[in-house]
Amino acid sequence: MTRRSFLKVLVGTVALLSFGKLAASERGSSLVLNETGMRIYKGYVSGRNVEQIASDLVAEYEVDYETALRDTKEFISTLRAMGI
């Protein structure tokens, strides 16, 4: 699988996470994730480090470790920027 294909998999849709404000009058946010994004998210919230998550992706998908690690770091950075 090429880097482009791997990123395309990361952009699909399968899960919707809702987070943000609890008051009815305030808006929260939603994030739509595919299977790959959900694997990264679950690893992240369960306390796995980026290296462990990237290794999980290498075992599951046809992607090299460097690509998985770079994309995992970028995805987690995006989650953090969103306050997740």
C-alpha positions in Angstrom: 0.0 0.0 0.0 1.4 3.4 -0.9 1.5 6.4 1.4 -1.3 8.0 -0.7 -3.5 4.9 -0.3 -2.8 4.7 3.4 -3.8 8.3 3.9 -6.9 7.7 1.8 -7.9 4.9 4.2 -7.4 7.3 7.0 -9.9 9.8 5.6 -12.9 7.5 5.1 -15.8 7.3 7.5 -17.0 4.8 10.1 -17.3 6.3 13.6 -18.6 9.6 14.9 -17.1 10.9 18.2 -18.8 13.7 19.9 -17.1 15.9 22.4 -17.1 19.4 23.7 -19.6 21.5 25.8 -22.1 19.8 28.1 -24.5 22.7 28.4 -27.5 22.4 26.1 -27.0 26.0 25.0 -23.3 25.5 24.0 -22.2 23.7 20.8 -19.8 20.8 21.0 -17.8 19.2 18.1 -17.9 16.0 16.2 -15.2 14.0 14.5 -15.9 11.4 11.9 -13.3 8.5 11.9 -12.7 5.5 9.7 -11.3 2.2 11.0 -7.7 3.4 10.9 -8.5 6.7 12.7 -10.5 4.8 15.3 -7.6 2.4 16.0 -5.3 5.4 16.5 -7.9 7.2 18.7 -8.5 4.1 20.8 -4.7 3.6 21.3 -4.3 7.2 22.2 -7.0 7.4 24.8 -5.9 4.0 26.3 -2.4 5.4 27.0 -0.5 3.7 24.2 2.4 5.7 22.9 2.8 6.7 19.2 5.4 4.0 18.6 3.0 1.2 19.9 0.1 2.6 17.8 2.3 2.8 14.7 3.4 -0.8 15.2 -0.3 -1.9 15.5 -1.0 -0.2 12.2 2.0 -1.9 10.5 0.7 -5.3 11.7 -2.8 -4.6 10.5 -2.2 -2.7 7.2 0.3 -2.8 4.4 2.2 0.3 5.5 5.8 0.8 6.5 6.7 1.8 10.0 8.0 5.2 9.1 4.8 6.1 7.3 2.6 4.8 10.1 4.7 6.6 12.7 4.6 9.9 10.9 0.9 9.7 10.2 0.1 8.6 13.8 2.0 11.5 15.2 0.2 13.9 12.8 -3.2 12.4 13.6 -2.6 12.6 17.4 -1.4 16.2 17.0 -4.7 17.0 15.3 -6.6 15.3 18.1 -4.7 17.4 20.7 -5.3 20.6 18.7 -9.0 19.8 18.8 -8.8 19.4 22.6 -9.3 15.6 22.6 
